[in-house]
Amino acid sequence: MRAVAIWVDADACPNVIKEMLYRACERTGVAVTLVANQPLSIPRVSGLSCVQVAQGFDVADNEIVKRVAAGDLVITADIPLAAEVLEKGAVALNPRGELYTANTIRGILTMRDFMDTMRASGVVGGGPPPLSQADRKAFAGRLDAWLVRRTPV
């Protein structure tokens, strides 16, 4: 049986969140793999790796879904990706510290689709606000909680 791992949808992941993940990998030894369609520069830490995939819509997402296993943690703001990894028994956490669950994902997908429609019609514009200190703290707390439950002492 393989140890749990952390998978990162790295193309859109904020650098401050990646830095937290690098430190978590170094501190706990949990494998962290960043998946992106561009080259990434990461520190030399045992257990930390990158997978570069081809350019294209959902190529990185599909690679994560292919590799993720039950119990793994996936860091993503991509709601459809979160839904797919939840179906495989993984845990999904966004960079703002929001934990996606089987009980909440359908409502979140519905709201995402509604907001896409609103943006397409010109009613709503812009993207999400910048990552706040509260978001960073929420992410760190959820990450630590997952690490405590998943790593041997």
N, C-alpha and C positions, 0 to 999 in steps of 0.2 A: 504494500500500500504506500503510495507516495505522500509526501508531506503536502500540506496546503500551500498555496502560493497566492501572490498578489499580481494581478494583471492590470496594466494601466493603459487606457485609451489616451495615448500620450500627445497626439497632435494638438488637442485643445486643452490639455491639462495645464493649469497655471504652474509656473516655475516654483512658486512657494510651496505648492502641494507636492511637487516632485521632490523638492529638498526634504520635506518631512518624510517621504517614503524612502529616500536614500538613507536617512538616519535610522529609520525603523528597521530597514534591512540590515544595516551594520550592527545595530543594537541587539536584534533578536535572531538574526540568521534566517528569517523567512525569505524565501526567494521572491524577488520583485522583477517582473519583466515589463518593460515599456514597449508598446507596439505602436509604430508610427509609419507614415508613408514618406518620411524624410529622415535624413541622418540625424542622430542625436549624439550629443556629447554627455557622457555620464561619468561619475567618479569610479575609480577602480575599487570596488567593494565586492567581496565574495558574496555571491548570490544575486547580484544586481546585473541585469542584462537587458539588451535591446533586440527587438526583431523589427527589421525594416521591411515593409511590404511595398508592393507596387502602388503607384498612384491610382486613384479611382474611387468611386463612390462606394462606401461601406467595406472597402478591402481590409482595412485594419480591424473593423468591427467583426467581420467574418472570420479573421484569423483568431481573434480572441475567443469567439464562440467555439471554433474548432478545437482550441487548446484547453479551455477552461474545464475544470472538474468540480463536482459537488464539494462544497465546503470552501472553495477558493473565494477570494475577494476580488471584485472588479471595480476599479475606480473609473467612473465615466459620468459625463453630463448628458450622454446620448440615451434618451429614454427607451427607444426601441431596442438598443443593445442591452440595456438593463433588463428589459422584459425577457429577452432571449436567454441571458445568463441565469436569471431567476428560474426559468423553466428547466435548466440543467442542474439546479440545486446549489448554485453559487450565491454569494452575497453581493449586492450591488450598492455602491456608495458614491454619491456625487461629490465634487470638490467643495461644495458648500456645506457638507456634513449631513446631507439628507440621505437617510437609508431608504432604499427602495425595498418594498416587501411584496409578497404575493397578495397581501390584503390591500395595498395602496397603488400598485402599478397600473391597474386598469383605469382608475380615476386620473392618474397622472398622464397616461397616454391620451385619454379623452381631452384633458385640458390642453395638452400639447397640440393636438389636432385642431382644437378650437382656436388657439392662438395663431397657428399657422394660417388658418382661414382669415382671421382678423388682420394679420400682417399682409396677406395677399390682397385683401380688399382696401388696404391703405388706412384702416381704422387705427391700427397700432403700429408703431415703428420702433426701431432700435432693438438692441439685444439686452441681455441681462446686465444689471449693474456690476461695477467692479467688485471683486472679492473683498469683503469687509473683514475686520479683525474678528468679529463674531463668527463669520463663516469659517475662518481659519481655526478658531477655537473649537467650533462644532465638529469640523473634520478631524482635528487631532484627537478629540474625545472619542469619536466613533472608531477611529483607527486603533487607538489604544485599547478600547474595549474588545474589538475583534482580535487583536493580537494576544490579549490576556486569555481569551477563551480558546484560542487556536494553537498556541505554542506551548510546548512542554516546558516545565520549570527546571 
